[in-house]
Amino acid sequence: MTFNKRDDVELVRKAKTGDGKAYDELTLMYKEVVFKIVHRMVHNRQEAEDLTQEAFIKAYNSITSFNEDYAFSTWLFKIATNNCIDFFRKRKLRTHSMDETIRYKDDEIQQEYADPDPDVEREIIADEKTKMIRKAIEELPEKYRIVIKLRHQEEKSYEDISELLDLPLGTVKARIFRAREMLNKSLRNLLG
Protein backbone atom coordinates (compact mmCIF):
# COMPACT_ATOMS: atom_id res chain seq x y z
CA MET A 1 0.00 0.00 0.00
CA THR A 2 1.38 3.43 -0.94
CA PHE A 3 0.77 6.32 1.38
CA ASN A 4 0.22 9.81 0.05
CA LYS A 5 1.70 12.37 2.41
CA ARG A 6 -0.63 15.08 1.10
CA ASP A 7 -3.68 12.98 1.99
CA ASP A 8 -2.16 12.32 5.42
CA VAL A 9 -1.54 16.00 6.07
CA GLU A 10 -5.11 16.98 5.25
CA LEU A 11 -6.60 14.14 7.32
CA VAL A 12 -4.26 14.86 10.24
CA ARG A 13 -5.20 18.55 10.21
CA LYS A 14 -8.87 17.62 10.31
CA ALA A 15 -8.25 15.04 13.06
CA LYS A 16 -6.41 17.66 15.11
CA THR A 17 -9.55 19.80 15.09
CA GLY A 18 -11.56 16.86 16.45
CA ASP A 19 -12.84 15.41 13.16
CA GLY A 20 -13.39 11.77 14.10
CA LYS A 21 -14.15 10.71 10.52
CA ALA A 22 -10.77 12.01 9.35
CA TYR A 23 -9.05 9.94 12.06
CA ASP A 24 -11.13 6.90 11.07
CA GLU A 25 -9.81 7.29 7.52
CA LEU A 26 -6.23 7.43 8.82
CA THR A 27 -6.94 4.30 10.84
CA LEU A 28 -8.29 2.48 7.78
CA MET A 29 -5.27 3.54 5.73
CA TYR A 30 -2.70 2.29 8.24
CA LYS A 31 -4.39 -0.43 10.26
CA GLU A 32 -3.10 -3.33 8.16
CA VAL A 33 0.52 -2.18 8.03
CA VAL A 34 0.59 -1.30 11.76
CA PHE A 35 -0.84 -4.74 12.56
CA LYS A 36 1.93 -6.38 10.48
CA ILE A 37 4.63 -4.42 12.29
CA VAL A 38 3.20 -5.28 15.70
CA HIS A 39 2.56 -8.94 14.82
CA ARG A 40 6.20 -9.32 13.71
CA MET A 41 7.23 -8.14 17.15
CA VAL A 42 4.85 -10.10 19.38
CA HIS A 43 4.19 -13.25 17.30
CA ASN A 44 0.67 -13.61 18.67
CA ARG A 45 -2.37 -12.60 16.63
CA GLN A 46 -4.65 -11.68 19.56
CA GLU A 47 -1.96 -9.64 21.32
CA ALA A 48 -1.06 -7.97 18.01
CA GLU A 49 -4.70 -6.97 17.45
CA ASP A 50 -4.94 -5.53 20.98
CA LEU A 51 -1.63 -3.68 20.69
CA THR A 52 -2.58 -2.30 17.26
CA GLN A 53 -5.80 -0.93 18.67
CA GLU A 54 -3.92 0.57 21.64
CA ALA A 55 -1.43 2.22 19.26
CA PHE A 56 -4.24 3.92 17.35
CA ILE A 57 -5.85 5.08 20.61
CA LYS A 58 -2.52 6.51 21.81
CA ALA A 59 -1.98 8.22 18.47
CA TYR A 60 -5.50 9.69 18.57
CA ASN A 61 -4.99 10.96 22.13
CA SER A 62 -1.75 12.71 21.17
CA ILE A 63 -2.57 13.76 17.59
CA THR A 64 -2.37 17.43 18.56
CA SER A 65 1.34 17.01 19.35
CA PHE A 66 2.09 15.54 15.90
CA ASN A 67 4.61 17.68 13.98
CA GLU A 68 3.43 18.01 10.38
CA ASP A 69 7.01 18.46 9.16
CA TYR A 70 7.33 14.67 9.45
CA ALA A 71 5.41 11.80 7.89
CA PHE A 72 2.35 10.71 9.86
CA SER A 73 3.17 7.07 9.06
CA THR A 74 6.63 7.31 10.68
CA TRP A 75 5.12 8.88 13.80
CA LEU A 76 2.40 6.23 13.97
CA PHE A 77 4.83 3.34 13.45
CA LYS A 78 7.02 4.72 16.25
CA ILE A 79 4.01 4.79 18.59
CA ALA A 80 3.16 1.19 17.63
CA THR A 81 6.70 -0.11 18.20
CA ASN A 82 7.04 1.77 21.50
CA ASN A 83 3.70 0.28 22.54
CA CYS A 84 5.13 -3.20 21.89
CA ILE A 85 8.26 -2.40 23.87
CA ASP A 86 6.10 -1.22 26.80
CA PHE A 87 4.08 -4.43 26.49
CA PHE A 88 7.25 -6.54 26.81
CA ARG A 89 8.43 -4.50 29.78
CA LYS A 90 5.11 -4.93 31.58
CA ARG A 91 4.83 -8.63 30.85
CA LYS A 92 5.91 -10.48 33.91
CA LEU A 93 8.56 -13.05 33.21
CA ARG A 94 8.29 -16.27 35.14
CA THR A 95 11.25 -16.50 37.45
CA HIS A 96 12.36 -18.97 40.06
CA SER A 97 14.40 -18.48 43.16
CA MET A 98 17.79 -20.14 43.03
CA ASP A 99 16.99 -21.60 46.46
CA GLU A 100 13.60 -22.99 45.40
CA THR A 101 13.33 -26.77 45.23
CA ILE A 102 12.17 -28.29 41.96
CA ARG A 103 9.47 -30.96 41.86
CA TYR A 104 10.53 -33.82 39.62
CA LYS A 105 8.43 -36.96 39.32
CA ASP A 106 7.92 -38.08 42.92
CA ASP A 107 10.83 -36.22 44.46
CA GLU A 108 12.05 -32.72 45.27
CA ILE A 109 15.44 -31.63 44.01
CA GLN A 110 17.46 -28.83 45.55
CA GLN A 111 19.23 -26.83 42.85
CA GLU A 112 22.97 -26.59 43.12
CA TYR A 113 25.17 -24.09 41.33
CA ALA A 114 28.90 -24.29 40.92
CA ASP A 115 30.85 -21.43 42.42
CA PRO A 116 32.92 -19.90 39.63
CA ASP A 117 35.66 -19.19 42.17
CA PRO A 118 35.69 -21.92 44.81
CA ASP A 119 38.10 -21.36 47.65
CA VAL A 120 39.93 -23.80 49.86
CA GLU A 121 37.81 -23.04 52.92
CA ARG A 122 34.59 -23.86 51.08
CA GLU A 123 36.07 -27.11 49.77
CA ILE A 124 37.09 -28.14 53.28
CA ILE A 125 33.63 -27.31 54.63
CA ALA A 126 31.99 -29.24 51.78
CA ASP A 127 34.23 -32.26 52.45
CA GLU A 128 33.37 -32.13 56.15
CA LYS A 129 29.65 -31.96 55.38
CA THR A 130 29.95 -34.93 53.02
CA LYS A 131 31.76 -36.94 55.71
CA MET A 132 29.10 -36.01 58.28
CA ILE A 133 26.30 -37.05 55.93
CA ARG A 134 27.99 -40.37 55.13
CA LYS A 135 28.57 -41.01 58.84
CA ALA A 136 24.92 -40.18 59.61
CA ILE A 137 23.77 -42.54 56.85
CA GLU A 138 25.98 -45.34 58.17
CA GLU A 139 24.48 -44.90 61.63
CA LEU A 140 20.91 -45.37 60.36
CA PRO A 141 19.18 -48.66 61.13
CA GLU A 142 19.83 -51.08 58.24
CA LYS A 143 16.30 -50.96 56.71
CA TYR A 144 16.56 -47.14 56.41
CA ARG A 145 20.23 -47.08 55.38
CA ILE A 146 19.54 -49.45 52.45
CA VAL A 147 16.66 -47.43 50.99
CA ILE A 148 18.51 -44.11 51.35
CA LYS A 149 21.60 -45.49 49.62
CA LEU A 150 19.53 -46.98 46.80
CA ARG A 151 17.56 -43.76 46.35
CA HIS A 152 20.29 -41.13 46.69
CA GLN A 153 23.58 -42.83 45.93
CA GLU A 154 22.43 -45.24 43.23
CA GLU A 155 19.58 -42.93 42.10
CA LYS A 156 17.01 -45.72 41.89
CA SER A 157 13.32 -44.90 41.49
CA TYR A 158 10.87 -45.82 44.23
CA GLU A 159 9.49 -48.54 41.96
CA ASP A 160 12.97 -50.02 41.37
CA ILE A 161 13.69 -50.05 45.11
CA SER A 162 10.33 -51.69 45.76
CA GLU A 163 11.16 -54.42 43.24
CA LEU A 164 14.77 -54.90 44.43
CA LEU A 165 13.81 -55.23 48.09
CA ASP A 166 10.52 -57.02 47.40
CA LEU A 167 8.64 -54.42 49.46
CA PRO A 168 5.36 -52.62 48.79
CA LEU A 169 5.83 -49.19 47.21
CA GLY A 170 4.18 -47.47 50.18
CA THR A 171 6.65 -49.11 52.56
CA VAL A 172 9.59 -47.92 50.46
CA LYS A 173 8.27 -44.34 50.43
CA ALA A 174 7.60 -44.42 54.17
CA ARG A 175 11.08 -45.75 54.92
CA ILE A 176 12.76 -43.12 52.74
CA PHE A 177 10.68 -40.41 54.40
CA ARG A 178 11.55 -41.72 57.86
CA ALA A 179 15.24 -42.09 56.94
CA ARG A 180 15.36 -38.47 55.77
CA GLU A 181 13.75 -37.33 59.03
CA MET A 182 16.32 -39.29 61.01
CA LEU A 183 19.17 -37.86 58.93
CA ASN A 184 17.90 -34.31 59.36
CA LYS A 185 17.66 -34.76 63.11
CA SER A 186 21.10 -36.36 63.30
CA LEU A 187 22.71 -33.64 61.19
CA ARG A 188 21.00 -30.85 63.16
CA ASN A 189 22.43 -32.35 66.35
CA LEU A 190 25.91 -32.60 64.79
CA LEU A 191 25.80 -29.02 63.48
CA GLY A 192 24.32 -27.66 66.68
FIDO-463886 format. One line per 10 residues: their letters; for each residue y, z, x of N, C-alpha, C, O. Coordinates in Angstrom, 3 decimals. Atoms other than C-alpha are relative to their C-alpha. Layout:
<recs>
A> Y/Z/X/Y/Z/X/Y/Z/X/Y/Z/X; ...
</recs>
This chain:
<recs>
MTFNKRDDVE> -1.180/0.000/0.847/0.000/0.000/0.000/1.241/0.000/0.891/1.338/0.808/1.815; -1.252/0.045/-0.750/3.434/-0.936/1.375/1.059/0.769/-0.765/1.155/0.706/-1.990; -1.029/-0.819/0.612/6.315/1.383/0.773/1.355/-0.615/0.314/1.646/-0.948/1.462; -1.324/0.572/-0.156/9.812/0.051/0.222/0.999/1.147/0.087/1.192/1.904/-0.864; -0.928/-1.111/-0.226/12.366/2.415/1.702/1.162/-0.024/-0.996/1.643/1.030/-1.412; -1.106/0.098/0.955/15.083/1.097/-0.632/-0.388/0.603/-1.350/0.395/1.320/-1.973; 0.481/-0.594/1.257/12.976/1.988/-3.683/-0.059/1.518/0.124/0.340/2.244/-0.787; 0.093/-1.440/-0.245/12.317/5.420/-2.163/1.363/0.655/-0.105/1.528/1.672/-0.779; -1.340/-0.589/-0.050/15.999/6.071/-1.543/0.567/0.168/-1.409/1.096/1.225/-1.753; -0.526/-0.050/1.361/16.979/5.253/-5.107/-0.724/1.056/-0.836/-0.092/1.833/-1.551
LVRKAKTGDG> 0.781/-0.990/0.754/14.140/7.320/-6.599/0.292/1.421/0.478/0.394/2.342/-0.332; -0.291/-1.321/-0.548/14.857/10.239/-4.257/1.359/0.475/-0.478/1.510/1.636/-0.858; -1.341/-0.385/0.482/18.554/10.213/-5.204/-0.050/0.456/-1.452/0.578/1.445/-1.830; 0.129/-0.382/1.416/17.622/10.315/-8.874/-0.734/1.347/-0.128/-0.343/2.213/-0.910; 0.771/-1.248/0.046/15.035/13.060/-8.252/0.856/1.190/0.418/0.716/2.284/-0.128; -0.880/-1.080/-0.453/17.661/15.113/-6.408/0.936/0.477/-1.109/1.362/1.632/-1.117; -0.887/-0.386/1.111/19.796/15.092/-9.552/-0.784/0.617/-1.159/-0.211/0.975/-2.188; 0.819/-0.617/1.031/16.856/16.447/-11.560/-0.738/-0.983/-0.885/-1.293/-0.591/-1.911; 0.691/1.034/0.774/15.409/13.162/-12.844/-1.512/0.118/0.260/-2.022/-0.335/1.285; 1.447/-0.207/-0.139/11.767/14.098/-13.388/-0.792/-1.289/0.019/-1.806/-1.381/0.710
KAYDELTLMY> 0.714/1.288/0.032/10.709/10.516/-14.153/0.043/-0.682/1.364/-0.935/-1.297/1.789; -0.122/0.596/-1.335/12.013/9.351/-10.769/-1.003/0.670/0.951/-1.657/-0.004/1.748; 0.958/-0.700/-0.863/9.936/12.060/-9.048/-1.436/-0.369/-0.369/-2.295/-0.480/0.506; 1.338/0.433/0.429/6.903/11.069/-11.132/-0.349/-1.346/0.621/-1.490/-1.570/1.025; 0.244/1.309/-0.620/7.291/7.520/-9.815/-0.323/0.159/1.480/-1.226/-0.498/1.999; 0.284/-0.259/-1.426/7.427/8.817/-6.228/-1.424/0.556/0.160/-2.159/0.182/1.073; 1.343/-0.581/-0.034/4.305/10.843/-6.939/-1.060/-1.087/-0.165/-2.041/-1.117/0.578; 0.956/1.091/0.220/2.483/7.778/-8.288/-0.092/-0.912/1.215/-1.177/-1.372/1.571; -0.016/0.878/-1.164/3.542/5.728/-5.274/-0.792/0.578/1.175/-1.462/-0.157/1.899; 0.537/-0.615/-1.215/2.294/8.238/-2.701/-1.251/0.862/-0.189/-1.858/1.310/0.783
KEVVFKIVHR> 1.098/-0.936/0.257/-0.428/10.260/-4.394/-1.288/-0.390/0.744/-1.930/0.459/1.363; 1.249/0.454/-0.616/-3.330/8.158/-3.096/0.012/0.176/1.520/-0.955/0.668/2.102; -0.051/-0.096/-1.462/-2.176/8.028/0.517/0.088/1.466/0.460/-0.497/1.822/1.483; -0.066/-1.424/-0.347/-1.304/11.760/0.589/-1.389/0.629/-0.152/-1.818/1.421/0.688; 1.357/-0.528/0.198/-4.741/12.555/-0.836/-0.894/-0.383/1.183/-1.656/0.447/1.678; 0.831/0.452/-1.131/-6.375/10.475/1.928/0.303/0.793/1.268/-0.611/1.172/2.001; -0.389/-0.780/-1.185/-4.419/12.295/4.633/-0.582/1.412/-0.090/-1.183/1.915/0.859; 0.469/-1.377/0.197/-5.281/15.703/3.197/-1.530/0.063/0.052/-2.096/0.954/0.684; 1.468/0.005/0.029/-8.939/14.820/2.560/-0.573/-0.149/1.412/-1.583/0.473/1.740; 0.452/0.147/-1.397/-9.323/13.706/6.199/0.097/1.313/0.754/-0.659/1.552/1.696
MVHNRQEAED> -0.165/-1.281/-0.689/-8.138/17.146/7.233/-0.966/1.069/-0.512/-1.522/1.831/0.279; 0.797/-1.110/0.555/-10.104/19.384/4.850/-1.452/-0.352/-0.313/-2.282/0.545/-0.454; 1.379/0.462/0.240/-13.253/17.296/4.188/-0.644/0.566/-1.259/-1.862/0.733/-1.321; 0.535/-0.515/1.254/-13.608/18.673/0.669/0.872/-0.569/-1.121/2.079/-0.332/-1.164; -0.764/0.727/1.026/-12.595/16.629/-2.374/0.821/0.936/-0.893/2.001/0.681/-1.134; -0.705/-0.922/0.899/-11.680/19.561/-4.654/1.179/0.655/0.711/2.280/0.722/0.163; -1.088/-0.625/-0.758/-9.643/21.324/-1.963/1.091/-1.017/0.298/2.278/-0.693/0.251; -0.983/1.055/-0.293/-7.972/18.014/-1.063/0.859/-0.283/-1.232/2.071/-0.463/-1.114; -0.764/0.238/1.229/-6.966/17.452/-4.698/1.000/1.137/-0.235/2.157/0.890/-0.575; -0.882/-1.153/0.190/-5.530/20.975/-4.943/1.147/-0.015/1.010/2.301/0.218/0.651
LTQEAFIKAY> -1.020/0.001/-1.050/-3.684/20.687/-1.631/0.982/-1.154/-0.170/2.163/-1.019/0.150; -0.887/1.134/0.274/-2.301/17.264/-2.578/1.000/0.379/-1.079/2.197/0.122/-0.956; -0.883/-0.421/1.090/-0.925/18.675/-5.799/1.026/1.018/0.501/2.203/0.939/0.150; -0.916/-0.995/-0.561/0.572/21.639/-3.921/1.074/-0.663/0.854/2.237/-0.263/0.811; -0.962/0.702/-0.864/2.222/19.263/-1.429/1.090/-0.654/-0.842/2.269/-0.588/-0.494; -0.996/0.636/0.869/3.920/17.347/-4.236/0.901/1.041/-0.668/2.091/0.794/-0.863; -0.814/-1.074/0.595/5.083/20.607/-5.845/1.000/0.520/1.030/2.174/0.727/0.720; -0.901/-0.476/-1.065/6.507/21.814/-2.519/1.093/-1.027/0.273/2.257/-0.669/0.453; -0.993/1.053/-0.238/8.219/18.468/-1.977/1.021/-0.013/-1.136/2.220/-0.129/-0.887; -0.906/-0.003/1.157/9.689/18.574/-5.495/0.978/1.168/0.076/2.174/1.019/-0.177
NSITSFNEDY> -0.836/-1.206/-0.066/10.958/22.126/-4.993/1.038/-0.055/1.121/2.052/0.641/1.069; -0.968/0.066/-1.109/12.706/21.175/-1.748/0.620/-1.394/0.149/1.156/-1.723/1.207; -0.507/1.383/-0.068/13.764/17.594/-2.568/1.494/-0.045/0.339/1.965/-0.994/0.966; -1.444/0.007/-0.278/17.432/18.559/-2.366/0.296/0.137/1.494/1.385/-0.229/1.938; -0.213/-0.143/-1.444/17.012/19.349/1.338/-0.443/-1.245/0.773/-0.267/-1.311/1.990; 0.461/1.221/-0.670/15.537/15.901/2.088/1.195/-0.778/0.564/2.171/-1.036/-0.140; -1.044/0.777/-0.682/17.680/13.980/4.611/-0.301/-1.484/-0.171/-1.319/-1.971/0.321; 0.242/1.405/0.325/18.008/10.375/3.428/0.096/-0.926/1.201/-0.154/-2.125/1.073; -0.001/0.822/-1.215/18.465/9.161/7.013/-1.431/-0.310/0.442/-1.655/-1.227/1.232; 1.403/0.166/-0.384/14.675/9.445/7.331/-0.797/-0.550/-1.174/-0.334/-0.553/-2.315
AFSTWLFKIA> 0.869/0.545/1.049/11.803/7.885/5.412/-0.572/1.146/-0.834/-1.039/2.151/-0.298; 0.564/-0.998/0.909/10.713/9.859/2.346/-1.486/0.211/0.296/-1.980/1.338/0.272; 1.445/-0.093/-0.250/7.072/9.060/3.173/-0.300/0.911/1.186/-1.221/1.726/1.119; 0.222/-0.831/-1.188/7.314/10.676/6.633/0.200/1.473/-0.351/-0.593/2.329/0.042; -0.295/-1.367/0.420/8.879/13.800/5.116/-1.126/0.549/-0.880/-1.560/1.686/-0.698; 1.066/-0.412/0.915/6.230/13.973/2.395/-1.311/0.231/0.748/-2.006/1.215/0.493; 1.244/-0.145/-0.768/3.336/13.450/4.830/0.041/1.264/0.857/-0.977/1.932/1.043; -0.149/-1.211/-0.810/4.716/16.246/7.018/-0.238/1.240/-0.873/-0.897/2.188/-0.447; 0.224/-1.122/0.930/4.787/18.590/4.015/-1.497/0.136/-0.298/-2.032/1.244/-0.310; 1.435/-0.034/0.318/1.185/17.634/3.162/-0.815/0.538/1.171/-1.708/1.362/0.973
TNNCIDFFRK> 0.778/-0.481/-1.152/-0.110/18.197/6.705/0.297/1.471/0.282/-0.611/2.230/0.620; -0.323/-1.422/-0.186/1.772/21.498/7.037/-0.684/0.856/-1.056/-1.101/1.980/-0.775; 0.692/-0.709/1.070/0.280/22.538/3.705/-1.471/0.220/0.370/-2.033/1.284/0.109; 1.399/-0.133/-0.449/-3.197/21.886/5.128/-0.113/1.044/1.104/-1.034/1.861/1.107; 0.022/-0.972/-1.096/-2.396/23.867/8.257/0.124/1.418/-0.556/-0.593/2.322/-0.129; -0.132/-1.320/0.646/-1.223/26.796/6.095/-1.299/0.407/-0.687/-1.706/1.568/-0.632; 1.270/-0.250/0.682/-4.433/26.487/4.080/-1.040/0.525/0.992/-1.748/1.489/0.702; 0.975/-0.434/-1.002/-6.538/26.806/7.246/0.351/1.388/0.536/-0.538/2.196/0.806; -0.418/-1.323/-0.495/-4.496/29.785/8.427/-0.354/1.097/-1.000/-0.773/2.190/-0.619; 0.253/-1.006/1.041/-4.928/31.580/5.112/-1.486/0.213/-0.262/-1.912/1.288/-0.685
RKLRTHSMDE> 1.434/-0.108/0.277/-8.625/30.854/4.834/-0.584/1.073/0.898/-0.406/1.056/2.116; 0.590/-1.074/-0.786/-10.484/33.912/5.906/-1.282/-0.496/0.647/-2.176/-1.015/-0.021; 1.211/0.378/-0.707/-13.047/33.208/8.562/-0.964/1.169/-0.045/-0.558/2.324/0.084; 1.010/-1.055/0.051/-16.266/35.138/8.287/-0.263/0.481/1.427/-0.664/-0.290/2.298; 0.199/-0.565/-1.325/-16.498/37.445/11.247/-0.965/1.170/-0.082/-1.176/1.750/-1.147; 0.940/-1.117/-0.084/-18.971/40.059/12.365/0.408/0.887/1.162/0.857/0.411/2.205; -0.252/-0.932/-1.079/-18.475/43.162/14.405/-1.070/-0.177/1.061/-2.230/-0.448/0.750; 0.988/0.115/-1.076/-20.139/43.025/17.788/-0.995/1.166/-0.057/-2.102/1.075/0.473; 0.876/-1.172/0.091/-21.599/46.456/16.992/-0.884/-0.024/-1.234/-1.777/0.811/-1.377; 0.746/0.074/1.261/-22.985/45.404/13.602/-1.446/-0.441/0.253/-1.697/-1.369/1.022
TIRYKDDEIQ> 1.397/0.409/-0.128/-26.766/45.229/13.329/-0.239/-1.235/-0.859/0.426/-1.445/-1.874; 0.337/1.232/0.718/-28.290/41.962/12.174/-1.334/0.201/-0.687/-2.289/0.678/-0.074; 1.269/-0.064/0.726/-30.962/41.860/9.472/-0.764/-1.267/0.308/-0.249/-2.373/0.141; 0.853/1.141/-0.299/-33.818/39.618/10.531/-1.391/0.301/-0.502/-2.045/1.236/-0.039; 1.302/-0.207/0.646/-36.959/39.323/8.429/-0.066/1.421/-0.516/0.713/1.785/-1.397; 0.157/-1.365/0.502/-38.078/42.917/7.925/0.465/1.031/1.024/-0.041/2.152/1.061; -0.437/-0.894/-1.057/-36.217/44.459/10.829/1.509/-0.112/0.185/2.131/-1.071/-0.270; -1.412/0.055/-0.371/-32.725/45.268/12.048/0.069/-0.148/1.510/-0.682/0.493/2.246; -0.117/0.256/-1.430/-31.630/44.010/15.439/1.408/0.382/0.437/2.393/-0.054/-0.159; -1.303/-0.353/-0.563/-28.834/45.547/17.463/0.367/-1.089/0.999/-0.425/-1.427/1.878
QEYADPDPDV> -0.434/1.059/-0.904/-26.825/42.851/19.226/0.294/0.591/1.366/0.826/1.695/1.481; -0.295/-0.424/-1.360/-26.587/43.121/22.974/0.702/-1.138/0.704/0.326/-2.302/0.560; -0.766/0.999/-0.726/-24.094/41.326/25.169/0.011/0.358/1.469/0.205/1.516/1.842; 0.002/-0.222/-1.445/-24.292/40.916/28.899/1.429/0.254/0.475/2.370/-0.421/0.056; -1.291/-0.275/-0.604/-21.433/42.417/30.847/0.215/-1.032/1.098/-0.625/-1.160/1.989; -0.212/1.017/-1.017/-19.900/39.631/32.919/0.193/0.588/1.397/0.086/-0.121/2.398; -0.232/-0.633/-1.289/-19.186/42.172/35.664/-0.696/1.357/0.043/-0.033/2.394/0.075; 0.696/-1.286/0.016/-21.924/44.811/35.692/0.249/0.759/1.303/0.317/0.161/2.377; -0.182/-0.775/-1.214/-21.361/47.649/38.103/-1.219/0.887/0.235/-2.069/1.054/-0.640; 1.159/-0.782/-0.426/-23.797/49.864/39.932/-0.218/1.211/-0.906/-1.352/1.539/-1.252
EREIIADEKT> 0.113/-1.190/0.838/-23.042/52.920/37.812/-0.651/-0.326/-1.342/-1.512/0.414/-1.820; 0.585/0.411/1.285/-23.863/51.078/34.586/-1.483/-0.320/0.154/-2.291/0.020/-0.711; 1.412/0.341/-0.235/-27.108/49.768/36.067/-0.839/1.269/0.150/-1.955/1.346/-0.365; 0.723/-1.271/-0.186/-28.140/53.279/37.095/-0.175/0.698/-1.352/-1.254/1.200/-1.666; 0.069/-0.632/1.322/-27.314/54.633/33.631/-1.013/-0.731/-0.883/-1.804/-0.098/-1.582; 0.943/0.791/0.797/-29.243/51.776/31.988/-1.438/0.283/0.427/-2.324/0.427/-0.415; 1.351/-0.308/-0.505/-32.259/52.447/34.235/-0.446/1.378/-0.463/-1.601/1.561/-0.850; 0.324/-1.362/0.437/-32.132/56.148/33.371/-0.339/0.026/-1.484/-1.286/0.692/-1.903; 0.276/0.062/1.441/-31.965/55.382/29.653/-1.368/-0.622/-0.258/-2.132/-0.138/-1.093; 1.297/0.666/0.162/-34.931/53.022/29.955/-1.131/0.963/0.332/-2.126/1.024/-0.390
KMIRKAIEEL> 1.024/-0.979/-0.389/-36.942/55.712/31.759/-0.154/1.078/-1.073/-1.267/1.494/-1.395; 0.049/-1.043/1.035/-36.013/58.279/29.104/-0.700/-0.518/-1.258/-1.478/0.199/-1.887; 0.626/0.584/1.190/-37.055/55.931/26.303/-1.503/-0.142/0.222/-2.300/0.209/-0.648; 1.437/0.149/-0.306/-40.375/55.128/27.994/-0.705/1.354/-0.025/-1.811/1.484/-0.551; 0.594/-1.345/-0.022/-41.012/58.836/28.571/-0.156/0.522/-1.437/-1.187/1.095/-1.788; 0.053/-0.458/1.389/-40.184/59.609/24.922/-1.108/-0.716/-0.768/-1.792/-0.109/-1.591; 1.079/0.759/0.658/-42.544/56.846/23.768/-1.354/0.549/0.420/-2.241/0.727/-0.416; 1.281/-0.510/-0.505/-45.342/58.173/25.980/-0.333/1.373/-0.578/-1.504/1.739/-0.671; 0.230/-1.338/0.542/-44.898/61.633/24.479/-0.278/-0.011/-1.507/-0.605/1.026/-2.084; 0.320/0.105/1.425/-45.367/60.355/20.911/-1.496/0.198/-0.226/-2.303/-0.130/0.644
PEKYRIVIKL> 1.426/-0.038/0.337/-48.664/61.126/19.184/-0.554/-1.432/0.028/0.159/-2.386/-0.284; 0.595/1.320/-0.246/-51.077/58.238/19.830/0.207/-1.000/-1.146/0.545/-2.156/-0.889; -0.102/0.947/1.117/-50.963/56.711/16.305/1.415/-0.576/-0.123/1.582/-1.704/-0.588; -1.383/0.492/0.038/-47.142/56.410/16.557/0.331/-0.811/1.258/1.025/-1.826/1.196; -0.243/0.695/-1.271/-47.080/55.376/20.226/-0.551/-1.425/-0.055/0.099/-2.357/0.417; 0.630/1.328/0.059/-49.450/52.447/19.540/0.838/-0.967/-0.832/1.090/-2.093/-0.403; -0.752/0.920/0.867/-47.428/50.989/16.658/1.365/-0.349/0.593/1.827/-1.483/0.465; -1.309/0.269/-0.613/-44.107/51.346/18.512/-0.159/-0.986/1.153/0.641/-1.910/1.293; 0.210/0.928/-1.121/-45.492/49.620/21.603/-0.306/-1.415/-0.509/0.224/-2.397/0.010; 0.324/1.319/0.548/-46.982/46.796/19.529/1.240/-0.671/-0.598/1.448/-1.874/-0.441
RHQEEKSYED> -1.170/0.568/0.687/-43.762/46.353/17.563/1.116/-0.367/0.975/1.681/-1.458/0.889; -1.193/0.198/-0.821/-41.134/46.691/20.285/-0.263/-0.494/1.415/0.617/-1.110/2.016; 0.277/0.508/-1.344/-42.835/45.935/23.583/-0.742/-1.338/-0.060/-0.484/-2.236/0.741; 0.741/1.249/0.142/-45.236/43.227/22.431/0.570/-0.896/-1.100/0.106/-2.018/-1.302; -0.723/0.742/1.040/-42.929/42.099/19.583/-0.921/-0.595/-1.077/-0.753/-1.740/-1.496; 0.919/0.409/1.071/-45.724/41.888/17.008/0.653/0.236/-1.361/1.453/1.158/-1.520; -0.506/-0.190/1.366/-44.903/41.491/13.320/-0.771/1.152/-0.640/-1.828/1.552/-0.153; 0.691/-1.065/0.720/-45.824/44.233/10.867/-1.382/-0.475/-0.445/-2.362/0.266/-0.378; 1.275/0.563/0.480/-48.536/41.962/9.494/-1.031/-0.076/1.135/-2.202/0.252/0.947; 0.915/0.075/-1.152/-50.020/41.368/12.971/-0.513/1.388/0.389/-1.692/1.555/0.702
ISELLDLPLG> 0.397/-1.368/-0.349/-50.045/45.107/13.687/-1.011/0.521/-1.019/-2.004/1.155/-0.660; 0.900/-0.409/1.076/-51.692/45.762/10.334/-1.397/-0.566/0.232/-2.400/0.133/0.086; 1.286/0.676/-0.231/-54.417/43.245/11.160/-0.685/0.536/1.257/-1.887/0.801/1.244; 0.566/-0.486/-1.268/-54.903/44.429/14.774/-0.591/1.400/-0.123/-1.655/1.687/0.426; 0.439/-1.396/0.113/-55.231/48.092/13.810/-0.843/0.247/-1.246/-1.307/1.364/-1.474; 0.754/-0.099/1.241/-57.024/47.404/10.522/0.551/1.127/-0.880/-0.178/1.993/-1.365; -0.702/-0.987/0.816/-54.425/49.462/8.642/0.755/-0.719/-1.107/1.142/-1.875/-0.931; -0.828/0.606/1.038/-52.623/48.790/5.362/1.431/-0.204/0.526/1.917/0.572/1.349; -1.353/0.338/-0.428/-49.187/47.207/5.832/0.965/1.167/-0.226/1.804/1.450/0.629; -0.864/-1.141/0.307/-47.471/50.176/4.181/-0.150/1.125/1.017/0.827/1.778/1.382
TVKARIFRAR> 0.264/-1.043/-1.002/-49.107/52.561/6.650/0.671/-0.361/1.310/1.270/0.491/1.966; -0.622/0.463/-1.247/-47.916/50.458/9.592/1.515/0.226/-0.068/2.116/0.764/0.862; -1.457/-0.160/0.147/-44.344/50.428/8.274/0.392/1.478/0.035/1.379/1.847/0.670; -0.289/-1.440/0.038/-44.425/54.174/7.598/-0.117/0.607/1.399/0.711/1.424/1.800; 0.182/-0.546/-1.353/-45.754/54.922/11.085/1.129/-0.442/0.935/1.620/0.350/1.740; -1.097/0.482/-0.847/-43.122/52.736/12.757/1.285/0.744/-0.357/2.043/1.140/0.529; -1.185/-0.732/0.441/-40.410/54.397/10.681/-0.027/1.427/0.551/0.961/1.913/1.100; 0.144/-1.387/-0.473/-41.716/57.864/11.550/0.126/0.070/1.522/0.741/0.994/2.054; -0.080/0.022/-1.467/-42.090/56.937/15.236/1.452/-0.147/0.448/1.874/0.503/1.404; -1.418/0.184/-0.349/-38.466/55.768/15.357/0.781/1.296/-0.229/1.634/1.670/0.576
EMLNKSLRNL> -0.663/-1.282/0.263/-37.326/59.026/13.752/-0.304/1.001/1.112/0.588/1.703/1.590; 0.399/-0.926/-1.055/-39.295/61.010/16.324/0.674/-0.349/1.321/1.101/0.538/2.061; -0.666/0.437/-1.234/-37.860/58.929/19.171/1.485/0.353/-0.023/2.031/0.843/0.966; -1.413/-0.328/0.111/-34.313/59.357/17.900/0.232/1.484/0.224/1.151/1.871/0.945; -0.150/-1.450/-0.150/-34.756/63.113/17.663/-0.234/0.415/1.454/0.516/1.212/2.018; 0.331/-0.325/-1.405/-36.358/63.305/21.100/1.114/-0.417/0.941/1.481/0.336/1.843; -1.060/0.492/-0.874/-33.637/61.188/22.710/1.305/0.776/-0.212/2.050/1.014/0.738; -1.206/-0.802/0.254/-30.855/63.157/21.000/-0.094/1.337/0.737/0.888/1.827/1.294; 0.201/-1.282/-0.704/-32.349/66.352/22.434/0.170/-0.187/1.508/0.775/0.650/2.177; -0.118/0.267/-1.435/-32.599/64.791/25.910/1.446/-0.253/0.419/1.878/0.175/1.490
LG> -1.396/0.358/-0.336/-29.015/63.476/25.802/0.985/1.083/-0.374/2.159/1.022/-0.009; -0.860/-1.120/0.374/-27.656/66.678/24.319/0.920/-0.413/-1.100/1.731/0.390/-1.561
</recs>
